[in-house]
Amino acid sequence: MNIANVLYLLALFSVLNTTPVVAQWDSQSRRAKQAFDRAGTHLKNREYKLAIESLEKAVAIDTGFAGAYQQLGDILRRQQDYAAAARNYEKVIQLDSALTTLTWFGLGESLLRIGNYRDALTALKRYRGTPGLDPEGKRLTDKYILDCEFSVTAVANPVPFLPQNQGPAINSVDDEYFPQLTADRQVIIFTRKKDNRENFFESSRDDSGNWQNAALLKGNINSASYNEGAHCISPDGKYLFFTGCNRPDGLGSCDLYVSRREGDRWGAPHNLGAPINTRGWEAQPALSADGRTLYFVSNRPGGQGGYDIWRTELKADGGWNEPQNLGPAINTRYDESSPYIHADNRTLYFASDGWPGLGGKDIFKSYRNHNGIWEEPINLGYPINDHHEQNALTVSMNGHQAFLSTHRQDAIGGLDIYAFPLPEALRPEPVAYLKGIVIDAENNQPLQAVVTVTDVVSNDMLYNEQSDYEDGTFLAPLPFGRTYALHVNQPGYLFFSESYPLDDSTNTSDAYEIRIPLSPITVDKSETLNNIFFQTDKYTLLPESKSDLEQLIRFLDLNDRVRIEISGHTDNTGSADHNQRLSESRAKAVYDYLLQAGVSEARLSFRGYGPSRPIATNDTPEGRRLNRRTDFKIIE
């Protein structure tokens, strides 16, 4: 159940139950009682501001009027003015600690929400000992007691937290929140709320790394009549998924939409439709780095509580599968929100008021293990979390830096966007990224081509997308700890192959940029197969070669009139005769693999060239590595 609803019921119960016991709360002052009665009328009409004014007048006339203080505490707590509510509850207890046990609950909840955890714990335990509490009241009080106990320990054991305000180029006197960055951290898109209207703003870094003045997103994404917010951006910055509410094409109160960047402008939003959107409330999307899994928040039936986190997978036809609830490992009977799935595709950051926290919503981290099971969420700790509401967190691909929106004393406005070094224990698995552009080698024009990234050990394909049809760009995540094969394939062109060994712990680079010129298929053109591997001085193909071999087969399938020669090459280490035999045997090993895979013998030949055709110097280890290679050449 939504905590706000529970609190409302408890506050309402306290307010409404003043009437039957008014004799215990009475004042000897006729004027004070009249003011108190007027407050009751305002409450029935939900005129809370007028009710507060009448009650303040009542206690000004009669400073011992315990019932009026109780009413004030209840209304102020409902208005989330917790500090003022606590002062009124404390006054009730000074006057008559036995007036109503709900005073202790109201005081405990208010003290929790202003960060006075020890005194809140005392008040809540006092209330918990009340005989005859209803089940929901017991459950919520027990939850708050756990929050207080957790908070006392968390405050005593703070985590490192050095937030840096992102400055006036990003932040303003208005609220800024939901910071989302591209993988290279060069572009940030966030929501700004001005005059109760939400719109998307964007900033990019200049050559010195400083943010330029944020501006409204160009194009058709910001509307004149509706709010836009609670969004995520694909790592390459091409797609923006966001929440749109009460739109004419909506299925429910709030739906998920997507817009594509077209040059420097954003296209018209597209409603994601069923089964993602329902007649209920869907919001706060989070897209995995490979673009194939979408997380979001919904109050649809079948969840664990109020608002839950769900996920859906992209289908081959471009639609989305039926969303699945993340279950009780993540969701509670209360509310979860603001999911952010890191590029490692295993670490989820989200906000929750159901797991033990420091009051309101805190940010948590959960890791999905290799069995696909989400581990118990970890509170990011104090002072990253505090008694204020915490919302969306974004983490850089290497896991070192986080961005969030929060209230702080050095804020330019209300909610400002901050960056801070993420403590090591809270980091996800580090992920590098490969940022590339595919072009035609002859005219340098951008090409749309199929780009795949494959784990050479497991042969699992981590990335399988097309480069952008406008500018030929792509961005692929590369989790550390593995070696990857990159392939770029387009009919009518030689395919491209490259290797990225990220299994070396000394490799600290988290960003790779590459320009990929694809050569049109012409006779005598050749390309290196950079992911063909043999044991040292042997010619048996290693399993890690499978990705290149499969891509070569695919190339021959796409270009069925092509005939190729498999060419083997060595460095100049050892005798020329030995190197000649080794290069020929290695070329034949690839040739035999293709034959066994069903490629026609008429389309294949092989030849060894030994060290006779170097492409680099043989005077360095790196040069010799480059010369030890397997190529394929177009024969006809």
C-alpha positions as CSV (number, residue, x, y, z in Angstrom):
1,M,0.0,0.0,0.0
2,N,1.1,3.6,-0.7
3,I,2.7,5.0,2.5
4,A,1.1,8.4,1.8
5,N,-2.3,6.8,1.8
6,V,-1.6,5.0,5.0
7,L,-0.5,8.2,6.6
8,Y,-3.6,10.0,5.4
9,L,-5.8,7.4,6.9
10,L,-4.0,7.6,10.2
11,A,-4.1,11.4,10.2
12,L,-7.8,11.4,9.3
13,F,-8.5,8.8,12.0
14,S,-6.8,11.1,14.5
15,V,-8.7,14.2,13.3
16,L,-12.1,12.6,13.1
17,N,-11.8,10.9,16.5
18,T,-11.5,14.3,18.3
19,T,-15.3,14.7,18.2
20,P,-16.4,11.8,20.4
21,V,-13.8,12.6,23.1
22,V,-14.0,16.4,22.9
23,A,-14.7,16.7,26.6
24,Q,-11.2,15.4,27.3
25,W,-9.8,18.0,24.9
26,D,-12.0,20.9,25.9
27,S,-11.0,24.4,26.6
28,Q,-12.6,26.7,29.2
29,S,-12.4,29.5,26.8
30,R,-15.6,30.1,24.7
31,R,-13.6,31.9,22.1
32,A,-11.0,29.2,21.8
33,K,-13.8,26.6,21.5
34,Q,-15.4,28.6,18.8
35,A,-12.2,28.7,16.8
36,F,-11.7,25.0,17.3
37,D,-15.3,24.3,16.0
38,R,-14.6,26.5,13.0
39,A,-11.5,24.4,12.3
40,G,-13.7,21.3,12.3
41,T,-16.0,22.8,9.7
42,H,-13.0,23.7,7.5
43,L,-11.6,20.2,7.8
44,K,-14.8,18.7,6.6
45,N,-14.6,20.9,3.6
46,R,-10.9,20.1,3.2
47,E,-10.0,23.7,3.7
48,Y,-6.7,22.9,5.4
49,K,-5.2,26.4,5.3
50,L,-8.2,27.9,7.0
51,A,-8.4,25.1,9.5
52,I,-4.7,25.8,10.5
53,E,-5.5,29.5,10.9
54,S,-8.5,28.7,13.2
55,L,-6.5,26.2,15.3
56,E,-3.6,28.6,15.7
57,K,-6.1,31.2,16.9
58,A,-7.5,28.7,19.4
59,V,-4.1,27.9,21.0
60,A,-3.2,31.6,21.0
61,I,-6.3,32.2,23.1
62,D,-5.8,29.1,25.3
63,T,-2.2,27.9,25.4
64,G,-3.3,24.8,27.3
65,F,-5.7,23.6,24.6
66,A,-4.2,20.1,24.0
67,G,-6.9,19.0,21.5
68,A,-6.2,22.0,19.3
69,Y,-2.5,21.3,19.3
70,Q,-3.3,17.6,18.4
71,Q,-5.4,18.8,15.4
72,L,-2.6,21.2,14.3
73,G,-0.1,18.4,14.4
74,D,-2.3,16.1,12.4
75,I,-3.0,18.7,9.7
76,L,0.6,19.9,9.4
77,R,1.8,16.3,9.2
78,R,-0.6,15.8,6.3
79,Q,0.8,18.9,4.7
80,Q,4.3,17.4,5.1
81,D,5.4,20.3,7.4
82,Y,7.0,17.8,9.7
83,A,9.0,20.1,11.8
84,A,5.9,22.2,12.7
85,A,3.9,19.0,13.3
86,A,6.5,17.7,15.7
87,R,6.4,20.9,17.7
88,N,2.6,20.6,18.1
89,Y,2.8,16.9,19.1
90,E,5.4,17.7,21.7
91,K,3.2,20.4,23.1
92,V,0.3,17.8,23.4
93,I,2.6,15.5,25.3
94,Q,3.7,18.3,27.7
95,L,0.0,19.1,28.4
96,D,-1.4,15.5,28.5
97,S,0.7,12.6,27.4
98,A,-2.3,10.3,27.7
99,L,-4.6,12.4,25.5
100,T,-4.4,9.9,22.6
101,T,-1.9,7.3,21.7
102,L,-1.9,8.6,18.1
103,T,0.1,11.6,19.3
104,W,3.1,9.2,19.7
105,F,2.7,7.9,16.2
106,G,2.4,11.4,14.7
107,L,5.4,12.6,16.7
108,G,7.5,9.5,15.7
109,E,6.6,9.8,12.0
110,S,7.3,13.6,12.0
111,L,10.7,13.2,13.8
112,L,11.7,10.5,11.4
113,R,10.9,12.8,8.4
114,I,13.2,15.5,9.8
115,G,16.0,13.2,10.6
116,N,15.7,13.0,14.4
117,Y,15.9,9.2,14.4
118,R,16.6,8.5,18.1
119,D,13.7,10.5,19.4
120,A,11.5,9.1,16.6
121,L,12.4,5.6,17.7
122,T,11.4,6.3,21.3
123,A,8.0,7.7,20.2
124,L,7.2,4.9,17.7
125,K,8.1,2.2,20.2
126,R,5.8,3.9,22.7
127,Y,3.0,3.8,20.1
128,R,3.7,0.2,19.1
129,G,3.0,-0.9,22.7
130,T,-0.6,0.3,22.4
131,P,-3.1,-2.5,22.8
132,G,-5.5,-3.3,20.0
133,L,-3.6,-1.7,17.1
134,D,-5.0,-2.6,13.7
135,P,-2.8,-4.7,11.4
136,E,-2.0,-1.9,9.0
137,G,-1.0,0.4,11.8
138,K,1.2,-2.3,13.3
139,R,2.9,-3.0,9.9
140,L,3.6,0.7,9.2
141,T,4.9,1.3,12.7
142,D,7.2,-1.7,12.5
143,K,8.5,-0.4,9.2
144,Y,9.2,3.0,10.7
145,I,11.0,1.4,13.7
146,L,13.2,-0.5,11.2
147,D,13.8,2.8,9.4
148,C,14.9,4.5,12.6
149,E,17.1,1.7,13.7
150,F,18.8,1.6,10.3
151,S,19.2,5.3,10.2
152,V,20.9,5.6,13.6
153,T,23.5,3.1,12.4
154,A,23.8,4.7,9.0
155,V,24.4,8.2,10.4
156,A,27.0,6.8,12.7
157,N,28.8,5.2,9.8
158,P,28.6,7.7,6.9
159,V,29.8,6.8,3.4
160,P,32.1,9.2,1.4
161,F,30.0,11.8,-0.3
162,L,31.5,14.8,-2.1
163,P,28.7,16.3,-4.3
164,Q,29.6,19.0,-6.7
165,N,26.9,21.3,-7.9
166,Q,26.9,21.3,-11.7
167,G,26.6,25.1,-11.8
168,P,24.4,27.8,-13.3
169,A,24.8,26.4,-16.8
170,I,22.6,23.4,-15.7
171,N,20.9,24.5,-12.5
172,S,18.6,27.5,-12.0
173,V,16.3,29.0,-9.4
174,D,13.8,26.4,-10.6
175,D,13.9,22.6,-9.9
176,E,16.1,20.4,-12.1
177,Y,15.9,16.7,-11.8
178,F,16.2,13.3,-13.6
179,P,19.7,13.9,-15.0
180,Q,20.5,11.5,-17.8
181,L,23.8,11.4,-19.7
182,T,25.1,9.8,-22.9
183,A,27.7,7.2,-22.5
184,D,30.6,9.6,-23.1
185,R,29.2,12.0,-20.5
186,Q,29.4,14.8,-23.1
187,V,25.6,15.5,-23.2
188,I,23.1,15.7,-20.3
189,I,19.3,15.9,-20.7
190,F,17.3,16.7,-17.6
191,T,13.8,17.9,-16.6
192,R,13.3,21.5,-15.4
193,K,10.1,22.5,-13.7
194,K,9.1,26.2,-14.1
195,D,5.7,27.7,-13.3
196,N,4.5,24.1,-12.6
197,R,5.4,23.1,-16.1
198,E,8.0,20.3,-16.9
199,N,10.2,20.4,-20.0
200,F,13.3,18.8,-21.2
201,F,16.6,20.7,-21.3
202,E,19.9,19.8,-22.8
203,S,23.5,20.8,-22.3
204,S,26.8,19.6,-23.8
205,R,30.4,20.0,-22.7
206,D,32.8,22.4,-24.4
207,D,36.4,21.6,-25.3
208,S,37.4,22.3,-21.7
209,G,34.9,19.9,-20.3
210,N,32.6,22.7,-18.9
211,W,28.8,22.5,-19.4
212,Q,27.4,25.0,-21.8
213,N,24.2,26.9,-21.0
214,A,21.3,24.5,-21.1
215,A,18.5,25.0,-23.6
216,L,15.2,23.5,-24.4
217,L,15.4,20.4,-26.6
218,K,14.8,21.3,-30.2
219,G,12.1,19.7,-32.2
220,N,8.7,18.3,-31.4
221,I,9.3,16.7,-28.0
222,N,8.5,19.5,-25.6
223,S,4.8,20.4,-25.9
224,A,3.0,23.6,-25.1
225,S,0.1,21.9,-23.3
226,Y,1.6,18.9,-21.4
227,N,4.4,18.0,-19.0
228,E,7.3,16.0,-20.2
229,G,9.7,14.3,-17.7
230,A,10.9,11.2,-16.0
231,H,13.0,10.0,-18.9
232,C,16.0,8.0,-20.0
233,I,18.3,8.4,-23.0
234,S,19.9,5.6,-25.0
235,P,23.8,5.5,-24.5
236,D,24.3,6.8,-28.1
237,G,22.0,9.8,-27.4
238,K,19.7,8.9,-30.3
239,Y,16.5,7.9,-28.5
240,L,14.7,9.5,-25.6
241,F,12.1,7.5,-23.7
242,F,10.0,9.6,-21.4
243,T,6.7,9.9,-19.4
244,G,3.8,11.9,-20.9
245,C,0.6,12.4,-18.9
246,N,-3.0,13.1,-20.0
247,R,-2.1,13.3,-23.7
248,P,-4.8,12.8,-26.4
249,D,-3.1,9.6,-27.6
250,G,-2.6,8.2,-24.1
251,L,-4.0,4.9,-22.9
252,G,-4.0,5.8,-19.2
253,S,-3.2,8.7,-16.9
254,C,0.5,8.6,-17.8
255,D,2.1,6.6,-20.6
256,L,5.6,5.9,-21.9
257,Y,6.7,7.6,-25.2
258,V,9.9,7.5,-27.4
259,S,11.4,10.2,-29.6
260,R,14.3,9.9,-32.0
261,R,17.0,12.5,-32.5
262,E,17.1,13.6,-36.1
263,G,20.1,15.7,-36.6
264,D,20.0,18.4,-33.9
265,R,16.2,18.0,-33.5
266,W,13.9,15.5,-31.8
267,G,11.1,13.9,-33.7
268,A,7.4,13.7,-32.8
269,P,6.9,11.4,-29.7
270,H,5.5,7.9,-30.3
271,N,3.3,6.2,-27.7
272,L,4.9,2.8,-27.0
273,G,1.3,1.4,-26.7
274,A,0.2,-2.0,-25.3
275,P,1.4,-4.1,-23.6
276,I,3.7,-1.5,-22.0
277,N,1.1,1.2,-21.5
278,T,-2.3,0.4,-19.8
279,R,-5.3,2.2,-18.5
280,G,-3.2,2.7,-15.3
281,W,0.0,4.7,-14.7
282,E,3.3,4.0,-16.5
283,A,6.3,6.2,-16.0
284,Q,10.0,6.6,-15.4
285,P,11.6,4.4,-18.1
286,A,15.1,3.0,-18.0
287,L,16.7,1.4,-21.0
288,S,19.5,-1.2,-21.0
289,A,22.7,-0.3,-22.8
290,D,21.9,-2.7,-25.6
291,G,18.5,-1.2,-26.1
292,R,16.7,-4.5,-25.7
293,T,15.3,-4.3,-22.1
294,L,13.1,-1.5,-20.8
295,Y,12.4,-1.0,-17.1
296,F,9.6,1.2,-15.9
297,V,7.3,2.0,-13.0
298,S,3.6,1.1,-13.0
299,N,0.7,0.6,-10.6
300,R,-0.9,-2.0,-12.9
301,P,-2.5,-5.1,-11.3
302,G,-0.2,-8.0,-10.4
303,G,2.4,-6.0,-8.5
304,Q,3.7,-6.3,-5.0
305,G,2.3,-3.0,-3.7
306,G,1.6,0.5,-4.8
307,Y,4.0,1.4,-7.6
308,D,6.4,-1.3,-8.7
309,I,9.3,-1.7,-11.2
310,W,8.6,-3.8,-14.2
311,R,10.6,-4.9,-17.2
312,T,9.9,-5.9,-20.8
313,E,12.1,-7.3,-23.6
314,L,12.3,-6.1,-27.2
315,K,11.0,-8.7,-29.7
316,A,12.5,-9.4,-33.1
317,D,9.6,-7.6,-34.9
318,G,10.3,-4.4,-33.0
319,G,7.4,-4.8,-30.5
320,W,7.7,-5.4,-26.8
321,N,6.9,-8.5,-24.8
322,E,4.4,-8.6,-22.0
323,P,6.0,-6.8,-19.0
324,Q,7.2,-8.8,-16.0
325,N,7.2,-7.6,-12.4
326,L,10.7,-7.7,-10.8
327,G,9.1,-9.4,-7.8
328,P,9.6,-9.2,-4.1
329,A,13.4,-9.2,-4.4
330,I,13.1,-5.5,-5.6
331,N,9.5,-4.4,-5.1
332,T,7.8,-4.0,-1.7
333,R,4.2,-3.4,-0.5
334,Y,5.0,0.3,-0.6
335,D,6.5,2.3,-3.6
336,E,9.5,1.8,-5.8
337,S,10.5,4.3,-8.5
338,S,13.2,5.8,-10.7
339,P,14.9,2.7,-11.9
340,Y,18.3,3.0,-13.6
341,I,19.9,-0.1,-15.1
342,H,23.7,0.3,-15.5
343,A,25.4,-0.6,-18.8
344,D,26.7,-3.8,-17.1
345,N,23.1,-5.0,-17.4
346,R,23.3,-6.4,-13.9
347,T,23.3,-3.5,-11.5
348,L,20.0,-1.7,-10.8
349,Y,19.7,1.6,-8.9
350,F,16.2,2.6,-7.8
351,A,14.3,4.6,-5.2
352,S,12.1,3.0,-2.6
353,D,10.2,3.9,0.6
354,G,9.6,0.2,1.4
355,W,13.1,-1.0,2.2
356,P,14.8,0.3,5.4
357,G,15.9,3.8,4.8
358,L,16.4,7.3,6.3
359,G,12.9,8.6,5.8
360,G,10.9,9.1,2.6
361,K,12.5,7.5,-0.5
362,D,16.1,6.4,-0.5
363,I,18.2,5.2,-3.4
364,F,19.2,1.5,-3.4
365,K,21.4,-0.8,-5.4
366,S,20.7,-4.4,-6.4
367,Y,22.8,-6.8,-8.4
368,R,21.4,-9.5,-10.6
369,N,23.7,-12.5,-10.2
370,H,24.7,-15.0,-13.0
371,N,21.6,-17.1,-12.2
372,G,19.4,-14.1,-13.0
373,I,18.4,-13.6,-9.4
374,W,18.3,-10.1,-7.9
375,E,20.2,-9.8,-4.7
376,E,18.8,-8.0,-1.7
377,P,18.9,-4.2,-2.3
378,I,21.6,-2.2,-0.5
379,N,20.8,1.3,0.8
380,L,23.4,3.7,-0.7
381,G,23.9,5.0,2.9
382,Y,24.1,8.3,4.6
383,P,24.6,11.1,3.5
384,I,23.9,10.1,-0.1
385,N,20.5,9.3,1.4
386,D,19.0,11.5,4.1
387,H,15.6,12.4,5.5
388,H,14.7,14.2,2.3
389,E,13.1,12.4,-0.7
390,Q,15.8,11.0,-3.0
391,N,15.1,10.4,-6.7
392,A,16.8,9.4,-9.9
393,L,20.5,8.4,-9.9
394,T,22.6,8.0,-13.0
395,V,26.1,6.2,-12.9
396,S,28.8,6.6,-15.5
397,M,29.7,3.5,-17.5
398,N,33.0,3.0,-15.7
399,G,31.1,3.2,-12.4
400,H,33.2,6.0,-10.9
401,Q,30.9,8.9,-11.1
402,A,27.2,9.4,-10.2
403,F,24.7,12.2,-10.9
404,L,21.6,12.9,-8.8
405,S,19.2,15.7,-8.0
406,T,18.9,16.8,-4.4
407,H,18.3,19.6,-1.9
408,R,21.5,21.1,-0.5
409,Q,22.5,24.4,1.2
410,D,24.7,25.4,-1.8
411,A,21.8,24.8,-4.3
412,I,21.1,27.6,-6.8
413,G,17.4,26.8,-6.6
414,G,15.3,24.1,-5.0
415,L,16.3,20.8,-6.5
416,D,19.7,21.0,-8.2
417,I,21.8,18.4,-10.2
418,Y,25.0,17.2,-8.5
419,A,27.8,14.9,-9.5
420,F,29.9,12.9,-7.0
421,P,32.4,10.1,-6.9
422,L,30.5,6.9,-6.2
423,P,32.1,4.9,-3.3
424,E,33.8,1.8,-4.5
425,A,31.5,-0.6,-2.6
426,L,28.5,0.9,-4.4
427,R,29.8,0.8,-7.9
428,P,28.6,-1.5,-10.7
429,E,30.8,-3.7,-12.8
430,P,32.9,-1.3,-14.9
431,V,31.9,-1.0,-18.6
432,A,33.8,0.6,-21.4
433,Y,32.2,1.7,-24.6
434,L,33.0,1.6,-28.2
435,K,32.0,4.7,-30.2
436,G,32.3,4.3,-33.9
437,I,31.4,5.7,-37.3
438,V,31.0,3.6,-40.4
439,I,31.8,5.1,-43.8
440,D,32.3,4.2,-47.4
441,A,36.0,3.9,-47.9
442,E,35.9,5.4,-51.3
443,N,33.6,8.5,-50.9
444,N,33.7,8.9,-47.0
445,Q,29.9,9.0,-46.9
446,P,28.2,7.5,-43.8
447,L,26.9,4.0,-44.1
448,Q,24.2,2.1,-42.3
449,A,25.6,-1.3,-41.5
450,V,25.1,-4.1,-39.1
451,V,27.4,-3.8,-36.1
452,T,27.8,-6.8,-33.7
453,V,30.0,-7.3,-30.6
454,T,30.6,-10.8,-29.5
455,D,32.3,-12.4,-26.5
456,V,35.0,-14.5,-28.2
457,V,35.0,-17.1,-25.3
458,S,31.3,-17.7,-24.9
459,N,30.4,-16.6,-28.4
460,D,27.5,-14.6,-26.8
461,M,26.5,-11.6,-28.9
462,L,26.3,-8.6,-26.6
463,Y,25.4,-6.0,-29.3
464,N,23.6,-6.4,-32.6
465,E,22.4,-3.1,-34.1
466,Q,22.6,-1.0,-37.2
467,S,24.8,2.1,-37.4
468,D,22.7,5.3,-37.7
469,Y,21.3,5.8,-41.2
470,E,22.0,9.5,-41.1
471,D,25.6,9.7,-39.8
472,G,26.8,6.1,-39.6
473,T,27.5,6.3,-35.9
474,F,27.0,3.6,-33.2
475,L,27.8,3.1,-29.6
476,A,28.4,-0.4,-28.1
477,P,29.0,-1.3,-24.4
478,L,32.0,-3.4,-23.6
479,P,32.0,-4.9,-20.0
480,F,35.4,-5.4,-18.6
481,G,36.8,-8.9,-18.0
482,R,36.3,-10.3,-21.5
483,T,37.7,-10.2,-25.0
484,Y,35.4,-9.0,-27.7
485,A,35.1,-9.3,-31.4
486,L,33.7,-6.4,-33.3
487,H,32.2,-7.0,-36.8
488,V,30.6,-4.6,-39.2
489,N,28.8,-6.1,-42.2
490,Q,26.9,-4.6,-45.1
491,P,26.0,-6.2,-48.4
492,G,28.3,-5.1,-51.2
493,Y,31.2,-4.3,-48.9
494,L,34.0,-6.3,-47.3
495,F,33.2,-6.9,-43.7
496,F,35.3,-5.4,-40.9
497,S,36.7,-7.3,-37.9
498,E,38.5,-6.1,-34.8
499,S,39.5,-7.4,-31.4
500,Y,39.2,-5.7,-28.1
501,P,40.9,-7.6,-25.2
502,L,39.3,-6.2,-22.0
503,D,40.2,-9.2,-19.9
504,D,43.6,-7.7,-18.8
505,S,43.2,-6.1,-15.4
506,T,45.9,-3.5,-16.3
507,N,43.7,-2.1,-19.1
508,T,42.2,1.1,-17.7
509,S,40.7,2.7,-20.8
510,D,37.0,3.0,-20.7
511,A,36.4,4.6,-24.0
512,Y,37.3,3.5,-27.6
513,E,36.6,5.6,-30.7
514,I,37.0,4.1,-34.1
515,R,36.4,5.1,-37.7
516,I,35.5,2.2,-39.9
517,P,35.9,2.5,-43.6
518,L,34.1,-0.3,-45.4
519,S,35.6,-1.1,-48.8
520,P,33.2,-1.9,-51.7
521,I,33.7,-5.5,-53.0
522,T,36.2,-5.4,-55.8
523,V,38.8,-7.9,-57.1
524,D,42.1,-8.0,-55.1
525,K,40.6,-6.1,-52.1
526,S,41.4,-7.9,-48.8
527,E,40.4,-7.6,-45.2
528,T,42.1,-8.9,-42.0
529,L,40.2,-11.3,-39.8
530,N,41.4,-9.9,-36.5
531,N,39.7,-12.5,-34.3
532,I,41.2,-15.7,-35.8
533,F,43.3,-17.3,-33.1
534,F,45.8,-20.2,-33.1
535,Q,48.1,-21.7,-30.4
536,T,51.6,-20.4,-30.6
537,D,53.4,-21.9,-33.6
538,K,50.5,-24.3,-34.3
539,Y,47.6,-24.2,-36.8
540,T,44.7,-25.7,-34.9
541,L,41.9,-23.1,-34.7
542,L,41.1,-22.0,-31.2
543,P,37.4,-21.7,-30.1
544,E,37.7,-18.0,-29.8
545,S,37.9,-17.8,-33.6
546,K,34.3,-18.8,-34.0
547,S,32.9,-15.3,-34.1
548,D,35.1,-14.3,-37.1
549,L,34.5,-17.5,-38.9
550,E,30.7,-17.2,-38.5
551,Q,30.8,-13.6,-39.8
552,L,32.9,-14.7,-42.8
553,I,30.2,-17.3,-43.6
554,R,27.5,-14.6,-43.2
555,F,29.5,-12.4,-45.6
556,L,29.6,-15.1,-48.2
557,D,25.9,-15.8,-47.8
558,L,25.1,-12.1,-48.3
559,N,27.3,-11.8,-51.3
560,D,26.7,-15.1,-53.1
561,R,28.7,-14.3,-56.2
562,V,32.0,-13.6,-54.4
563,R,34.9,-16.0,-54.5
564,I,37.7,-15.5,-51.9
565,E,41.2,-16.6,-51.1
566,I,42.1,-17.3,-47.4
567,S,45.6,-15.9,-46.9
568,G,47.9,-16.8,-44.0
569,H,50.8,-14.6,-42.9
570,T,53.5,-14.8,-40.2
571,D,56.2,-12.5,-38.8
572,N,59.9,-13.1,-39.6
573,T,60.7,-15.0,-36.4
574,G,62.2,-18.5,-37.2
575,S,63.1,-19.9,-40.6
576,A,61.4,-18.9,-43.8
577,D,60.5,-22.5,-44.7
578,H,58.8,-23.1,-41.3
579,N,56.9,-19.8,-41.5
580,Q,55.8,-20.6,-45.1
581,R,54.4,-24.0,-44.0
582,L,52.8,-22.6,-40.9
583,S,51.0,-19.8,-42.8
584,E,49.7,-22.2,-45.4
585,S,48.5,-24.7,-42.7
586,R,46.7,-21.9,-40.9
587,A,45.0,-20.7,-44.1
588,K,43.9,-24.2,-44.8
589,A,42.5,-24.6,-41.3
590,V,40.1,-21.7,-42.0
591,Y,39.4,-23.1,-45.5
592,D,38.5,-26.5,-44.1
593,Y,36.2,-24.9,-41.5
594,L,34.3,-23.0,-44.2
595,L,33.9,-26.2,-46.3
596,Q,32.6,-28.1,-43.3
597,A,30.1,-25.3,-42.7
598,G,28.7,-25.8,-46.2
599,V,30.5,-23.2,-48.2
600,S,31.0,-24.4,-51.8
601,E,34.6,-25.4,-52.6
602,A,34.3,-23.5,-55.9
603,R,34.1,-20.2,-53.9
604,L,37.2,-20.8,-51.9
605,S,40.9,-21.1,-52.1
606,F,43.8,-20.7,-49.7
607,R,47.4,-19.7,-49.7
608,G,50.3,-19.1,-47.3
609,Y,52.5,-16.1,-47.7
610,G,54.8,-16.6,-44.7
611,P,56.6,-13.4,-43.7
612,S,56.7,-12.0,-47.2
613,R,53.8,-9.4,-46.9
614,P,54.2,-7.6,-43.6
615,I,51.9,-4.7,-42.8
616,A,54.0,-3.5,-39.9
617,T,57.6,-3.6,-38.7
618,N,59.0,-6.8,-37.3
619,D,61.2,-4.9,-34.9
620,T,58.6,-4.6,-32.2
621,P,56.3,-7.1,-30.4
622,E,53.2,-5.1,-31.5
623,G,54.4,-5.0,-35.1
624,R,55.1,-8.8,-35.2
625,R,51.6,-9.4,-33.7
626,L,50.0,-7.4,-36.5
627,N,52.0,-9.4,-39.1
628,R,50.8,-12.7,-37.7
629,R,47.4,-12.6,-39.3
630,T,44.7,-14.2,-41.5
631,D,43.2,-12.3,-44.4
632,F,40.6,-13.0,-47.0
633,K,40.9,-11.5,-50.5
634,I,38.4,-11.1,-53.2
635,I,39.3,-13.3,-56.2
636,E,36.3,-12.7,-58.3
